[in-house]
Amino acid sequence: MNNTLRKLYYLLMVVCCQLIAQTVLNAEIYRIVDESGRVLYTDKAAENTRNIQQTTLPVQTYRRLYPVKSVYDGDTLILENNQRIRLLGVNTPEIESRHRPGEPGGVAAREWLRNQVRNQQVYLEYDQEKKDKYNRQLAHVFLSDGTHLNLELLKQGLAFMSIVPPNLRYADTFSNAQQQAEKQGLGIWREPGYQARPLDQIASGGRGWQRFTGIPKQFQQKRSFTYLILNDQVSVRIANDHLSLFPVLEKYLNRNVEIRGWVSRRNNRFMISVQHPSALIFR
């Protein structure tokens, strides 16, 4: 086979592989829950559609193995190549530095993570966005025995959920783990500084991640954001691009809601930005 024919042959093979892959990826997939509660996936819709939902299977995930150099804090690793890895979907309290004071639970989370990765290599699994604005890689981190460190931080009560779309993988699993840790009063959930407070205390609140309870009265949709209005001074901001993740906002109105997040202040007005429904909890 001469060079010209060889090139044509390889080109044809590439095109065929792409067509096959596109056909597979575009196929209709159905999620079925059978009578025993098992979840099955199929490309054929059955006649009884009561427990059938059309869905899209996630792209196969890949994990790569890396040696760890050090642990910066409870949710940040540094690899041997000096690349910082920010654990996806979770946030741990801050540790003391020259830029900020420490927060309760920050040292405990860092020491726990150090113990987990000491003398170990870790597998990294990426979601939709691989880097944040600080050029840190965003990843789910696993030990060789399959331990999911992001998830374990939540189970131990050492971290709280911080889901940022489009990185939504494991969001439901994380939510269940956090609920269990909170119910058991583990870690940060027993710390006085992380207890939910009435909204009228927001002006005297500290820095960092906080919890407040209030009753949204109305919502206002603007060009880029929609605001749940709790009173003349406090609102919750949701990016319009993320609204599809939330229940219809009318469901929040006139109901007692716990809001979890970071508070920003401008003059005498306060705003809490939320990016995922796990930050708005009915009480």
Phi and psi in degrees as a GROMACS rama.xvg file:
@    title "Ramachandran Plot"
@    xaxis  label "Phi"
@    yaxis  label "Psi"
@TYPE xy
-76.4816  172.852  ASN-2
-61.2433  -39.0032  ASN-3
-64.1747  -45.977  THR-4
-66.4563  -36.9634  LEU-5
-62.6741  -43.0201  ARG-6
-63.8381  -40.9563  LYS-7
-65.0677  -38.1104  LEU-8
-63.4598  -47.9802  TYR-9
-63.6537  -38.5811  TYR-10
-62.8361  -42.5384  LEU-11
-62.9093  -41.0484  LEU-12
-63.3954  -40.4398  MET-13
-62.8132  -45.6282  VAL-14
-61.8682  -42.6534  VAL-15
-63.0855  -42.385  CYS-16
-63.231  -40.2746  CYS-17
-65.0144  -39.9632  GLN-18
-65.6761  -41.2822  LEU-19
-64.4235  -44.5287  ILE-20
-62.3778  -41.2778  ALA-21
-64.6796  -38.6483  GLN-22
-62.2864  -43.9588  THR-23
-65.2515  -44.9733  VAL-24
-68.4798  -28.4223  LEU-25
-90.2465  -2.46014  ASN-26
-66.1675  148.339  ALA-27
-75.8164  129.867  GLU-28
-117.963  138.36  ILE-29
-119.381  136.484  TYR-30
-99.8865  124.095  ARG-31
-121.714  132.449  ILE-32
-106.671  115.74  VAL-33
-82.604  -177.017  ASP-34
-63.3917  -26.6308  GLU-35
-90.9144  1.86889  SER-36
92.456  -0.597099  GLY-37
-71.2883  145.003  ARG-38
-100.335  125.017  VAL-39
-123.199  155.558  LEU-40
-124.278  139.689  TYR-41
-149.623  159.985  THR-42
-99.1584  9.67863  ASP-43
-122.893  131.466  LYS-44
-86.2902  127.896  ALA-45
-80.8444  167.127  ALA-46
-68.6162  -40.7836  GLU-47
-83.4861  105.473  ASN-48
-98.4047  13.1567  THR-49
-60.5138  -39.974  ARG-50
-111.821  25.1867  ASN-51
-113.867  136.945  ILE-52
-138.721  127.03  GLN-53
-70.6406  137.566  GLN-54
-147.961  -176.021  THR-55
-128.579  124.67  THR-56
-72.1566  141.398  LEU-57
-66.7344  150.562  PRO-58
-62.3632  142.73  VAL-59
-54.9443  134.423  GLN-60
-90.7806  146.073  THR-61
-120.957  141.357  TYR-62
-122.39  135.652  ARG-63
-117.276  144.26  ARG-64
-93.2268  132.169  LEU-65
-138.678  145.061  TYR-66
-80.9265  144.578  PRO-67
-97.476  133.904  VAL-68
-89.7406  -46.6623  LYS-69
-162.637  173.448  SER-70
-116.329  122.706  VAL-71
-80.1886  -51.3473  TYR-72
-152.361  -167.488  ASP-73
-65.9017  -17.4105  GLY-74
-128.4  19.5362  ASP-75
-139.455  124.167  THR-76
-106.602  156.851  LEU-77
-121.905  122.796  ILE-78
-80.995  170.845  LEU-79
-60.0858  -28.4716  GLU-80
-84.572  9.84906  ASN-81
71.3747  9.83294  ASN-82
-76.636  130.992  GLN-83
-84.8417  136.203  ARG-84
-116.62  117.633  ILE-85
-95.5881  121.013  ARG-86
-67.5895  126.714  LEU-87
-73.309  144.325  LEU-88
80.4245  -2.33514  GLY-89
-134.502  159.387  VAL-90
-141.85  131.307  ASN-91
-107.68  157.368  THR-92
-58.6873  152.35  PRO-93
-71.4828  148.91  GLU-94
-98.7312  157.381  ILE-95
-67.1369  137.56  GLU-96
-147.819  179.081  SER-97
-69.6463  -15.2535  ARG-98
-93.9332  -22.9715  HIS-99
-157.603  154.749  ARG-100
-75.7918  160.602  PRO-101
-76.3891  158.243  GLY-102
-117.373  149.524  GLU-103
-55.1761  129.854  PRO-104
95.0838  -11.5657  GLY-105
-65.6048  -46.6934  GLY-106
-66.3398  -40.4353  VAL-107
-60.667  -41.9693  ALA-108
-66.0888  -41.5998  ALA-109
-64.0263  -44.276  ARG-110
-66.5945  -38.0041  GLU-111
-60.7143  -45.8345  TRP-112
-65.9667  -39.1984  LEU-113
-58.0416  -44.5663  ARG-114
-64.2319  -34.6496  ASN-115
-68.9402  -38.4303  GLN-116
-101.986  0.524823  VAL-117
-60.2022  127.839  ARG-118
58.6314  29.4622  ASN-119
-125.018  157.504  GLN-120
-102.988  155.3  GLN-121
-125.686  152.245  VAL-122
-97.3259  134.248  TYR-123
-107.278  134.572  LEU-124
-125.297  125.255  GLU-125
-97.2491  158.695  TYR-126
-109.179  -146.012  ASP-127
-72.18  -44.6719  GLN-128
-105.234  129.049  GLU-129
-96.0711  -16.067  LYS-130
-138.063  151.812  LYS-131
-102.527  -175.613  ASP-132
-68.4677  -14.1091  LYS-133
-95.3351  9.93375  TYR-134
66.9575  19.8568  ASN-135
-83.6239  140.722  ARG-136
-72.9766  140.45  GLN-137
-106.259  124.481  LEU-138
-154.637  156.278  ALA-139
-89.5088  133.64  HIS-140
-114.575  128.964  VAL-141
-125.28  144.582  PHE-142
-84.3194  169.81  LEU-143
-65.093  -22.4137  SER-144
-87.2441  5.64719  ASP-145
94.3142  -3.75965  GLY-146
-61.0658  125.682  THR-147
-94.1192  103.095  HIS-148
-64.4909  -37.5307  LEU-149
-57.2744  -48.0089  ASN-150
-65.5964  -41.5234  LEU-151
-64.6359  -34.1865  GLU-152
-59.1462  -39.9784  LEU-153
-69.4996  -42.8006  LEU-154
-61.6412  -34.7374  LYS-155
-83.6775  -4.24255  GLN-156
72.831  24.1069  GLY-157
-95.6396  -8.74983  LEU-158
-147.325  164.944  ALA-159
-122.377  158.707  PHE-160
-65.2692  142.423  MET-161
-147.213  76.9093  SER-162
-84.3358  126.127  ILE-163
-123.279  108.166  VAL-164
-57.7577  148.412  PRO-165
-89.3249  12.0618  PRO-166
-83.6127  88.109  ASN-167
-112.153  1.61256  LEU-168
-62.3263  137.219  ARG-169
70.3901  11.1618  TYR-170
-58.9676  -44.1028  ALA-171
-66.6223  -41.0037  ASP-172
-62.846  -42.1652  THR-173
-62.798  -41.3303  PHE-174
-62.1492  -42.7618  SER-175
-63.6942  -40.9492  ASN-176
-65.1866  -42.1467  ALA-177
-65.1013  -41.4022  GLN-178
-60.0269  -40.5931  GLN-179
-66.9783  -43.0585  GLN-180
-64.0003  -40.1017  ALA-181
-65.3682  -42.8005  GLU-182
-62.1845  -35.5628  LYS-183
-86.62  -5.52471  GLN-184
66.8772  39.756  GLY-185
-86.9948  146.689  LEU-186
53.4093  -123.634  GLY-187
-63.4963  -22.1132  ILE-188
-72.6737  -12.0779  TRP-189
-102.594  -2.5904  ARG-190
-75.4976  130.97  GLU-191
-56.8855  -35.2924  PRO-192
-70.2242  -11.9808  GLY-193
-110.307  12.0758  TYR-194
-78.5064  150.558  GLN-195
-68.5976  138.682  ALA-196
-125.248  156.42  ARG-197
-62.8972  152.874  PRO-198
-63.3493  -27.2543  LEU-199
-70.7764  -4.7154  ASP-200
-97.5182  6.15073  GLN-201
-64.2171  -31.8323  ILE-202
-69.0584  -24.749  ALA-203
-100.682  8.60856  SER-204
-72.5926  158.632  GLY-205
-86.0602  -167.142  GLY-206
-89.2254  171.158  ARG-207
86.3197  -168.348  GLY-208
-69.4527  133.813  TRP-209
-140.147  166.092  GLN-210
-128.49  129.19  ARG-211
-134.59  150.814  PHE-212
-114.294  140.461  THR-213
-165.12  177.936  GLY-214
-122.496  107.857  ILE-215
-62.9228  135.413  PRO-216
-100.76  -31.0035  LYS-217
-162.116  171.387  GLN-218
-134.344  152.215  PHE-219
-129.166  125.15  GLN-220
-101.839  126.815  GLN-221
-117.868  -168.858  LYS-222
-60.244  -48.0145  ARG-223
-110.557  -23.6362  SER-224
-134.272  155.599  PHE-225
-117.359  140.053  THR-226
-118.261  127.308  TYR-227
-87.6867  119.109  LEU-228
-94.391  119.365  ILE-229
-95.071  -38.7234  LEU-230
-162.012  -169.348  ASN-231
-65.9655  -17.8375  ASP-232
-110.82  -22.1903  GLN-233
-125.023  134.859  VAL-234
-141.838  158.691  SER-235
-109.885  129.092  VAL-236
-106.829  130.678  ARG-237
-126.798  127.818  ILE-238
-64.1003  136.007  ALA-239
-59.6623  -29.7108  ASN-240
-65.3405  -18.9067  ASP-241
-103.21  -1.87021  HIS-242
-60.2131  -30.5254  LEU-243
-64.628  -17.9591  SER-244
-78.8594  -19.7676  LEU-245
-97.396  156.913  PHE-246
-61.6975  164.796  PRO-247
-57.5233  136.089  VAL-248
-65.4052  -20.5024  LEU-249
-57.432  -26.8419  GLU-250
-66.2912  -22.5834  LYS-251
-85.1243  -19.4475  TYR-252
-68.7401  137.519  LEU-253
59.7377  26.9224  ASN-254
-125.901  149.108  ARG-255
-72.6831  120.429  ASN-256
-127.675  137.479  VAL-257
-94.7961  129.597  GLU-258
-110.423  128.079  ILE-259
-117.733  128.23  ARG-260
163.39  -164.141  GLY-261
-101.579  134.497  TRP-262
-95.2791  130.008  VAL-263
-110.677  148.244  SER-264
-128.308  136.299  ARG-265
-135.041  111.069  ARG-266
57.5314  -120.862  ASN-267
-106.231  22.9931  ASN-268
-115.844  142.682  ARG-269
-123.707  145.385  PHE-270
-140.008  138.209  MET-271
-117.597  117.784  ILE-272
-88.8602  130.031  SER-273
-124.96  146.051  VAL-274
-121.78  -4.78063  GLN-275
-151.183  146.025  HIS-276
-61.3483  -15.97  PRO-277
-64.6283  -13.8822  SER-278
-91.2274  -2.41698  ALA-279
-125.621  112.48  LEU-280
-122.62  127.943  ILE-281
-70.8056  133.852  PHE-282
